[in-house]
Amino acid sequence: MNRMVQEEVKEESLLDDYVAGDFYFASPRNVVHGTGVFERIVNGGEVAHLVKQALSNARGQGHEHPVVVGAIPFDRQNELQLVIPEKCVFSDPYQYEKGLGEEFSPLLQYETEPVPAPEMYLAGVDKGLSGIAKGDFDKVVLSRSVRVHTTEPIDPKGIMQKLAHYNPQGFTFAVDVKSKETAEGKQKTFLGASPELLVSKLRHTVIANPLAGSRPRSEDPIEDERRAQELLRSEKDLHEHRIVVEAVKVALQPLCRNLEVPGRPTLIQTETMWHLSTVVKGEVLDDSISSLDLALALHPTPAVCGYPTERAFQAIQEIEPFDRGYFTGMVGWCDESGDGEWAVAIRCAELEGSSMSLYAGAGVVAGSKPEDELAETSAKMRTMLYAMGIGTKAL
């Protein structure tokens, strides 16, 4: 059993107890389920300081085990979704017996709306390549959305259950993201199944696992292996990956010692994608440095924004026709000791009533082809589309 203070330990999945509005976060290390709101952290200062102050205040007010959970948006000027739940339950990972199958009920009636339209996304990638050619930036991550409208409310718990089966080695999450603009009485949930750990801290140990460089999986085992090996040899993708790893190293060096950064990436796989992966390990310089401090130092990485960060961020604001919200932000938790885990918020969607917005992005570097980047975003959306039971025909 993991070392953290447990309010309750259950043999069945904590997902069984999840209802819309709760916080849920499952990783290969543990599962966290938060219910109720003891205190909400709102914008108005340096985030890590606000969180440490809130945890201290909650302890002073009698909360036995305060933990901050939630999401931070891609654009830090947007609304935080961080709370200290009234109750937070931790458990070891639940071992599902089988992966996501075809037995679930698909959505029978739905309409989809791509934002932007595919041809506009291709034009956006061309703009990104033009910026790279002019030397404005080395990499920019450009994303698109597919909005799904149904005749009946979509059940977030049903999707979460499918994602949990589908993504046992990743990070399955759900966060309540209601805001002042959310219609009264409506629930708004940000949920997904990310393959990417932004950073974790356990006692002194720090781990980050940047992913950059991808290929869609194939159902043909021979073709699937060919794609994996081609990715591992691709100079374009290796260059993209090096940009991200170097940025992670530079961000962590002031906060860590004994950083271990492998010289070459390895491959990891999800049900839908191959990714180049590098596991960076180190130790915090000081016990006062929390997992949230580390996460904020890294966010946003070039894996979801680009490089240099400020120039890529500006290009994204100019090219993408929508606000990313919590997509490519970060989701996770941090306790009083500073231990915690934060995942990069990708392979995700925002759900409100009978509408759902799915998101995916692709890294654009010199040598990128617009058609390939469009295909990559479609492949990345398959995780959420399959969990909804509508498949890739929505794209």
Sequence and secondary structure as in RCSB ss.txt:
>XXXX:A:sequence
MNRMVQEEVKEESLLDDYVAGDFYFASPRNVVHGTGVFERIVNGGEVAHLVKQALSNARGQGHEHPVVVGAIPFD
RQNELQLVIPEKCVFSDPYQYEKGLGEEFSPLLQYETEPVPAPEMYLAGVDKGLSGIAKGDFDKVVLSRSVRVHT
TEPIDPKGIMQKLAHYNPQGFTFAVDVKSKETAEGKQKTFLGASPELLVSKLRHTVIANPLAGSRPRSEDPIEDE
RRAQELLRSEKDLHEHRIVVEAVKVALQPLCRNLEVPGRPTLIQTETMWHLSTVVKGEVLDDSISSLDLALALHP
TPAVCGYPTERAFQAIQEIEPFDRGYFTGMVGWCDESGDGEWAVAIRCAELEGSSMSLYAGAGVVAGSKPEDELA
ETSAKMRTMLYAMGIGTKAL
>XXXX:A:secstr
  SS  S   SS GGGG  TTSEEEE SS EEEEES SEEE SSS HHHHHHHHHHHHHHTT SS EEEEEE SS
TTS  EEEE SEEEEE     SS   S S    SEEEEEES HHHHHHHHHHHHHHHHTTS SEEEEEEEEEEEE
SS   HHHHHHHHHHH TTSEEEEEE   TTS TT  EEEEEEE  EEEEEETTEEEE  EEEEEE  SSHHHHH
HHHHHHHH HHHHHHHHHHHHHHHHHHTTTEEEEE  SS EEEE SSEEEEE  EEEEESSTT  HHHHHHHH S
 TTTSEESHHHHHHHHHHH SS  TTTTSEEEEEETTS EEEEE  SEEEEETTEEEEEEEEEEETT  HHHHHH
HHHHHHHHHHHHHT  GGG 
